[in-house]
Amino acid sequence: MPHRRPQRGGRGDAAAPLRPARVDEKHLDSLGLLWETVIDGTCRWLLIHNYQVPAGYAPRMVMLALLIPPTYPTAQIDMFYTGPKLTLTSGRPIDRTQVAATICGTPFNGWSRHRGPPAPWNPATDNVITHLALVESAIAKEVGQ
């Protein structure tokens, strides 16, 4: 059975917070996002509820999931997942979205988007905030924004 620990603004059980990155928690709260961290098996996930995507996608609102490595922020956050799967209203397939994951019993679709050598993860400057910027850019790119 999955172990769920809701986290909002740093309150709650210490089993799954984003520590040591309190800046992440403050940023997520400042955006007015409904978010939580959960432990599912050995994986810690950041779940952002009701994440709105631009026009050109169906559905327009998903749950966004980021896999938070055990040694974060030293280890990078990689990829991102949506539940349910996003499709383009144009019918064009979205490249590199064939990864499947189940988080706390819910199916998610992974987007294989990675940092390249020109912009490697830097634990001194990168965090959930900078990864969310990459997520937003990848999602916008597919609909020409």
Protein Blocks (a to p, Z undefined) as FASTA:
>chain_A
ZZddddeehiacfklpcbfblmlmmmmmmnopacddddehjaccdddehiacdehiacfb
dcddddddfklckbccedjddddddddfklpacehilbccdeehiacddddddddfklcc
dfklgcfklmmmmmmmmmmmmnoZZ
